[in-house]
Amino acid sequence: MTAAVSPNSLKPQPLILPNSRDNYYGGAWHKPLAGRYADVINPGTGESLGKIADSGADDVDAAVKAAQAAFKEWRRVLPLERAKILRRIAEILRQNANELAMIDAADCGNPYREMLSDAMIAAAQCDFFAGFVTEMKGNSIPMGPDVVNFSVREPLGVVARIIPFNHPFMFCAGKSAAPLAAGNVVIVKPPEQAPLSSLRFAELIHGLLPPGVFSVMPGGRDVGARLASHPDVAMVALIGSVPTGRAVMKAAADTVKPVMLELGGKNALIAYPDADPDDVAGGVIAGMNFTWCGQSCGSTSRAFIHEKIYDAVVERIKTKIKAFKPGIPTDPNTTMGAIVSKVQYDRVMNYIEVTKQEGAELITGGKRPDDASLDKGFYIEPTVFAVTPKNRIAREEIFGPVLGVFKWNDEATMMSEVNAVEYGLSASIWTNDLNTAHRTAMNVEAGFVWINEVGKHFLGAPFGGYKQSGIGREECFEEMVAFTQEKNIHLRLKPMKA
């Protein structure tokens, strides 16, 4: 799922922030009932982007009540009419892509040109699920001439989507498409660190959906906890960390509601000795998502390189990584953005210091950039260590621009180390041998595997993890089906009169 944007075609854009900073539900804006507001900080400059509503459980209750009322109407809207509205939303996203990309660049710290691709991906997801509205089919079961037995699929009701800070707008708009297409109503909890694009999205589509069908509830953990535990929320879907996923599952258990979880990853890139060192080095760099500072659950943050090509790959990594230079996120020429917050910045820097203390070899990076113009932001150079399985960064998800490179020579030992972590989201395999590629893809414990490729998503291809990397699959038809429930109908026919 890609949407390439040429940097040569980009020009500086004005930053237009949303006018509305409160809760959006019932087709209107509502001040937080407790009167609390929180400051939003630009991670690239350290400057304030203004205050937004800091909602609580009472605000969630009001939003759910409005959403319940809206569900009674939305579920009866004809599927093709729902599709028409989703396609209109996709048009709005494309028309306002520059504006939305600038908001996310200022708010979450990812470069503007990368966020422009996010807007296009969100629009593509709306179109994709709009095309599936007539495919939510049931089945008929043959039971003889006097019986008609069949199943139908129905929407669940109020769906909560809790989204992370690394791709705020793409997740807000794109991840609402499947449940809306299936006839559900959606309440989005945007990330605390980067909520502004979700509010702007609500402004842009205001009046297009019936009141209450789409809601945005900014706030902290109280909002997420109440959404997950609310008896009238039918399902909760989260993209986030493993600890947050566990908390959501526990809260959802009280009302036995289904969950969809896309959680963390400590993903492996595996390079065999027959792979081209230049290709492998390019894959290692691309897979780490240095553009958005490695803040991605899918980043291949562990690179297992065979000893025969290890030195050649490392030398090429040193060269290729120079293309990623931290800069102001709203600048179209920036190739690497900022860490989303001071808290996350401190966490990443602590991992770097711990890894140095453990004696791992620092290949490149490992500090703040020297550029004085970046002093007020949260910037870290792209960082690469030569590590062993004993290092903490070999096991724990950092969610920052820190890559660990391993040297291996025994395949069985290497595979054991690859699968030793609690995560199982993605993996990337580099080899020119078909048997090796297939064998490794079957042995690696991950839900999404690339061969001689890395990082890309493809609409229609199910994305999701093994082990503690999540539950469910997204970006495919099965995602929409997950937001439905199946009902069986059994009809006994009266016998024909003689």
C-alpha positions in Angstrom: 0.0 0.0 0.0 2.2 2.8 -1.3 1.6 6.3 -2.6 4.9 7.7 -3.8 5.4 11.5 -3.8 8.2 13.2 -5.7 10.0 15.7 -3.5 10.7 17.8 -6.6 6.9 18.4 -7.0 6.5 19.7 -3.5 6.4 23.4 -2.4 6.1 24.9 1.1 2.6 24.9 2.3 0.8 27.1 4.9 0.0 25.4 8.2 -3.8 25.6 8.7 -4.8 24.2 12.1 -8.4 23.1 12.9 -10.7 25.8 14.3 -12.6 23.4 16.5 -10.7 22.0 19.5 -13.5 20.2 21.4 -15.2 16.9 21.3 -17.1 16.0 18.1 -20.1 13.8 18.4 -23.8 13.9 17.5 -22.8 16.0 14.5 -21.8 18.9 16.7 -18.9 20.2 18.8 -19.1 19.9 22.6 -16.9 21.3 25.3 -15.5 18.8 27.7 -17.8 18.4 30.6 -15.1 18.8 33.2 -13.7 21.8 31.4 -10.2 20.4 31.0 -7.9 21.3 28.1 -4.4 20.0 27.2 -1.6 21.7 25.3 -0.4 20.3 22.0 3.3 20.6 21.3 5.1 20.7 17.9 7.9 18.1 18.4 9.9 19.7 15.6 10.1 23.1 17.2 9.0 22.7 20.8 6.3 25.3 20.2 2.6 25.1 21.3 0.0 24.3 18.7 -2.7 25.4 21.1 -5.0 23.6 23.5 -7.6 20.8 22.8 -10.3 19.1 24.9 -9.0 16.7 27.5 -12.1 14.5 27.7 -13.1 12.1 30.4 -15.5 9.1 30.9 -18.6 11.4 31.1 -17.8 12.8 27.7 -17.4 9.3 26.3 -20.8 8.3 27.7 -22.4 11.3 25.9 -20.7 10.4 22.6 -21.7 6.7 22.9 -25.3 7.7 23.5 -25.3 9.9 20.4 -23.6 7.2 18.4 -26.2 4.6 19.5 -29.0 6.8 18.2 -27.1 7.3 14.9 -26.6 3.6 14.4 -30.3 3.0 14.1 -30.3 5.2 11.1 -26.9 4.4 9.5 -27.4 0.6 9.5 -30.5 1.1 7.3 -28.7 3.2 4.8 -28.5 1.2 1.6 -25.0 -0.3 1.1 -24.4 1.4 -2.2 -25.4 4.7 -0.6 -22.8 4.1 2.1 -20.3 3.4 -0.6 -21.1 6.7 -2.4 -20.5 8.6 0.8 -17.2 6.9 1.4 -16.1 7.7 -2.1 -17.0 11.3 -1.5 -14.9 11.2 1.7 -12.0 9.9 -0.4 -12.4 12.9 -2.8 -12.3 15.3 0.2 -9.1 13.7 1.5 -7.4 14.1 -1.9 -8.5 17.6 -2.3 -7.2 18.5 1.2 -4.1 16.3 1.3 -1.6 19.1 1.5 -3.4 20.8 4.4 -3.8 17.5 6.3 -0.2 16.5 5.7 1.1 19.8 7.1 -1.0 19.4 10.2 0.4 15.9 10.9 4.0 17.1 10.1 3.6 19.9 12.7 1.8 17.7 15.2 3.5 14.3 15.1 6.9 15.2 13.7 6.9 13.1 10.6 8.1 14.8 7.4 5.4 16.6 5.3 6.1 14.6 2.1 5.6 11.3 4.0 2.4 12.6 5.5 1.2 13.6 2.0 1.5 9.9 1.1 -0.5 9.0 4.2 -3.4 11.2 3.0 -3.5 9.4 -0.3 -3.4 6.0 1.4 -6.3 6.9 3.6 -8.3 7.9 0.5 -7.4 4.6 -1.2 -8.7 2.7 1.9 -12.0 4.6 1.7 -12.4 3.7 -2.0 -11.3 0.1 -1.3 -13.9 -0.7 1.3 -16.6 1.2 -0.6 -16.1 -1.4 -3.2 -16.9 -4.2 -0.8 -20.3 -3.1 0.6 -22.2 -5.6 -1.5 -19.8 -8.5 -0.7 -20.8 -9.0 3.0 -22.8 -12.0 2.1 -24.2 -14.8 4.1 -24.8 -18.4 3.1 -27.7 -20.7 2.4 -27.6 -24.2 4.0 -29.5 -27.0 2.2 -31.9 -28.8 4.7 -34.5 -30.3 2.5 -37.6 -29.2 0.6 -39.6 -27.9 3.6 -36.9 -25.7 5.1 -35.1 -22.5 4.1 -32.0 -21.9 6.2 -29.6 -19.0 5.5 -27.3 -16.6 7.3 -27.0 -12.8 7.0 -24.3 -10.4 8.1 -25.2 -7.4 10.2 -23.1 -4.6 11.6 -22.1 -4.7 15.3 -23.1 -1.2 16.4 -20.8 1.4 18.0 -17.1 0.7 17.2 -14.3 2.4 19.0 -11.0 2.9 17.1 -8.0 4.0 19.3 -5.2 5.2 17.1 -1.4 5.9 17.6 0.7 9.0 17.0 2.9 7.8 14.1 0.3 8.1 11.3 -2.5 10.0 12.9 -4.5 11.1 10.0 -4.1 8.0 7.9 -5.3 5.9 10.8 -8.2 8.2 11.7 -9.7 8.3 8.2 -8.5 5.0 6.7 -9.3 2.8 9.7 -12.8 4.3 9.9 -13.6 3.1 6.4 -14.1 -0.6 7.0 -16.5 -0.3 10.0 -18.5 2.5 8.3 -18.8 0.5 5.1 -20.2 -2.4 7.1 -22.9 -0.2 8.6 -21.3 0.6 12.0 -20.9 3.9 13.6 -17.3 4.9 14.7 -15.8 6.8 17.6 -12.2 7.7 17.1 -9.9 8.4 20.0 -6.9 10.3 18.5 -3.4 10.1 20.0 -2.8 12.5 22.9 0.5 13.6 21.2 -1.0 14.3 17.8 -4.8 14.9 17.8 -5.2 17.8 15.4 -5.6 16.1 12.1 -8.4 14.0 13.4 -10.3 17.2 14.5 -9.6 18.7 11.1 -11.0 15.6 9.4 -14.2 15.9 11.4 -14.5 19.6 10.2 -14.0 18.6 6.6 -16.6 15.8 6.5 -19.1 17.6 8.8 -22.6 17.2 7.3 -21.6 14.4 4.9 -22.6 11.6 7.4 -25.7 11.5 9.5 -25.1 13.1 12.9 -23.4 10.7 15.3 -22.1 8.3 12.7 -18.6 9.6 13.1 -17.2 11.0 16.4 -13.8 12.2 17.6 -13.0 12.1 21.3 -9.6 13.6 22.2 -8.1 12.9 25.6 -5.9 10.6 27.6 -6.1 7.1 29.0 -9.5 7.7 30.6 -11.1 8.0 27.2 -9.5 4.8 25.9 -10.4 2.9 29.1 -14.0 4.0 29.0 -14.4 3.2 25.4 -13.0 -0.3 25.9 -15.2 -1.0 28.9 -18.4 0.7 27.9 -21.3 -1.7 27.7 -22.8 0.0 24.7 -19.5 -0.1 22.6 -19.8 -3.2 20.5 -16.1 -3.6 19.5 -12.9 -1.8 20.1 -9.9 -1.7 17.7 -6.5 -0.5 18.8 -3.2 0.2 17.0 -0.6 0.6 19.8 1.8 -1.0 22.2 1.6 -4.5 23.7 0.9 -3.1 27.2 -1.9 -0.9 25.9 -3.3 -3.9 24.0 -3.4 -6.0 27.2 -5.2 -3.2 29.0 -7.8 -2.9 26.2 -8.4 -6.7 26.3 -8.9 -6.6 30.0 -11.3 -3.7 29.9 -13.2 -5.3 27.0 -13.5 -8.6 28.8 -16.1 -7.3 31.2 -18.6 -6.9 28.4 -17.2 -9.8 26.3 -16.8 -7.5 23.3 -14.5 -8.5 20.4 -11.2 -6.6 19.9 -8.9 -6.0 16.9 -5.3 -5.3 18.0 -2.3 -4.3 15.9 0.4 -4.1 18.4 4.2 -3.8 18.6 6.9 -5.5 16.7 10.6 -6.4 17.0 10.8 -7.4 13.4 13.7 -9.3 11.8 15.4 -8.7 8.4 17.2 -11.9 7.4 20.0 -11.8 4.8 21.5 -15.0 3.3 25.0 -15.2 1.9 23.8 -15.3 -1.7 22.0 -11.9 -1.5 23.5 -8.8 -3.0 25.1 -6.6 -0.3 23.9 -3.4 -1.9 20.3 -4.6 -2.1 20.4 -5.9 1.5 21.8 -2.6 2.8 19.1 -0.7 0.9 16.5 -3.0 2.5 18.0 -2.6 5.9 17.7 1.2 5.7 14.2 1.2 4.1 12.9 -1.3 6.6 13.8 0.8 9.6 11.5 3.7 8.4 14.1 6.3 9.4 12.0 8.8 7.6 9.6 8.9 10.5 12.4 8.1 13.1 11.7 4.4 13.2 8.4 5.1 15.0 6.6 2.2 13.3 5.4 -1.2 14.6 6.5 -2.7 11.3 10.1 -1.4 11.3 12.7 -4.2 10.8 14.8 -3.1 13.8 16.8 -6.4 13.9 19.0 -7.1 10.9 20.5 -10.6 10.8 23.3 -10.5 8.2 25.3 -13.6 7.2 29.0 -13.3 8.0 30.0 -13.7 4.4 28.3 -10.4 3.4 28.2 -8.8 6.8 31.2 -6.4 6.4 30.1 -5.4 2.9 26.5 -4.7 4.0 27.6 -2.6 7.0 29.9 -0.4 4.9 27.0 0.2 2.5 24.7 1.0 5.4 27.1 3.7 6.5 26.8 5.3 3.1 23.1 4.9 2.5 22.0 6.1 5.9 23.4 9.6 5.1 20.3 10.3 3.0 18.4 10.5 6.2 19.1 13.8 7.9 16.9 15.2 10.7 15.1 18.4 9.8 12.1 20.5 10.4 9.1 18.2 9.6 7.1 20.9 7.7 9.9 21.5 5.3 9.2 19.6 2.0 13.0 18.8 1.7 13.2 17.1 5.1 14.1 13.4 4.8 13.8 12.5 8.5 11.5 14.1 11.1 11.4 14.4 14.9 10.5 12.1 17.7 6.9 12.7 18.7 7.5 13.9 22.3 10.0 14.6 25.0 8.9 11.5 26.8 9.5 9.3 23.8 12.8 11.2 23.0 14.1 10.5 26.5 13.1 6.8 26.2 15.0 6.3 23.0 18.1 8.1 24.2 18.0 5.9 27.3 18.1 2.8 25.1 21.0 4.2 23.2 23.0 4.9 26.4 22.2 1.5 27.8 23.4 -0.2 24.6 26.7 1.8 24.7 27.1 0.7 28.4 26.6 -2.9 27.4 29.6 -2.6 25.1 27.8 -2.9 21.7 29.7 -1.3 18.8 28.2 1.9 17.6 28.3 1.9 13.8 26.8 5.3 13.2 24.6 8.0 14.9 23.7 7.7 18.6 23.2 11.4 19.4 21.3 14.6 18.8 22.1 16.2 15.4 24.7 19.1 15.6 22.4 21.5 13.7 21.6 24.4 16.0 18.4 25.1 14.2 17.0 21.9 15.6 17.9 22.5 19.3 14.3 23.1 20.4 12.9 19.9 18.8 13.2 16.2 19.7 15.7 14.9 17.1 18.0 11.9 17.1 20.4 10.8 14.4 19.7 7.5 12.6 21.5 5.1 14.8 23.0 1.6 14.1 24.6 -0.8 16.6 26.3 -4.1 16.0 24.6 -6.3 18.7 24.2 -9.8 20.1 21.0 -11.4 21.5 22.2 -10.4 25.0 21.6 -6.7 24.3 18.3 -5.2 25.4 17.7 -3.6 22.0 17.8 -7.1 20.6 14.6 -8.0 22.5 12.7 -4.8 23.4 10.7 -2.5 21.0 12.3 0.9 21.1 10.0 2.8 18.7 12.8 5.0 17.6 15.6 5.3 14.9 17.8 2.6 16.5 18.8 -0.5 14.5 20.6 -3.6 15.8 22.7 -5.6 13.3 23.6 -9.2 14.0 26.2 -11.4 12.4 25.2 -15.0 11.9 26.7 -18.2 10.4 24.5 -21.0 11.6 20.9 -21.0 10.2 19.3 -23.0 13.0 20.8 -20.7 15.7 19.8 -17.6 13.7 16.2 -18.8 13.3 15.9 -19.5 17.0 17.1 -16.0 17.8 14.7 -14.5 15.3 11.7 -16.2 16.9 12.9 -15.8 20.5 11.0 -12.5 21.0 7.4 -12.1 22.2 6.5 -10.2 19.0 5.6 -11.6 15.6 4.4 -8.8 13.3 6.6 -8.7 10.2 9.8 -10.1 8.7 11.9 -9.5 5.6 14.0 -12.2 3.9 16.8 -11.6 1.4 18.0 -14.4 -0.8 18.2 -15.5 -4.5 17.3 -19.1 -3.7 13.7 -20.0 -4.0 13.8 -23.0 -1.6 15.6 -20.9 1.1 13.0 -18.1 0.7 10.0 -20.3 1.1 11.5 -22.4 3.9 12.4 -19.3 5.9 9.1 -17.7 5.3 7.4 -20.8 6.6 9.7 -21.0 9.7 9.6 -17.3 10.8 6.9 -16.5 13.4 5.4 -13.4 11.8 2.1 -12.6 10.2 3.4 -10.5 7.3 6.5 -11.5 5.4 8.4 -9.8 2.6 10.9 -11.6 0.3 13.5 -9.3 -1.3 11.3 -6.4 -0.3 10.5 -4.6 2.9 8.2 -2.1 4.5 5.4 -1.9 1.9 1.7 -2.7 2.5 -0.7 -3.7 -0.2 -4.4 -3.1 -0.1 -6.1 -6.6 -0.2 -3.2 -8.3 1.5 -4.0 -9.1 5.1 -1.7 -7.3 7.6 -1.5 -8.5 11.2 0.7 -10.2 13.7 1.5 -13.5 15.4 2.0 -13.9 19.2 1.7 -10.7 21.1 1.8 -8.5 18.0 -1.9 -8.5 17.8 -5.3 -10.1 16.9 -7.0 -9.8 13.6 -6.1 -8.8 10.1 -6.4 -5.4 8.4 -6.2 -3.7 5.0 -8.2 -6.6 3.4 -11.8 -7.8 3.0 -11.5 -9.7 6.3 -11.1 -6.4 8.1 -14.6 -5.3 7.1 -16.0 -8.8 7.9 -14.6 -8.5 11.4 -16.9 -5.6 12.1 -20.0 -7.7 11.3 -21.8 -10.5 13.1 -23.5 -13.5 11.5 -27.1 -14.3 12.1 -28.7 -17.6 11.0 -32.4 -17.7 10.0 -34.3 -20.9 9.9 -37.7 -20.9 8.1 -40.0 -24.0 8.2 -42.3 -24.0 5.2 -45.9 -25.3 5.6 -46.5 -28.5 3.7 -48.3 -28.2 0.4 -52.0 -28.9 0.7 -53.2 -32.0 -1.1 
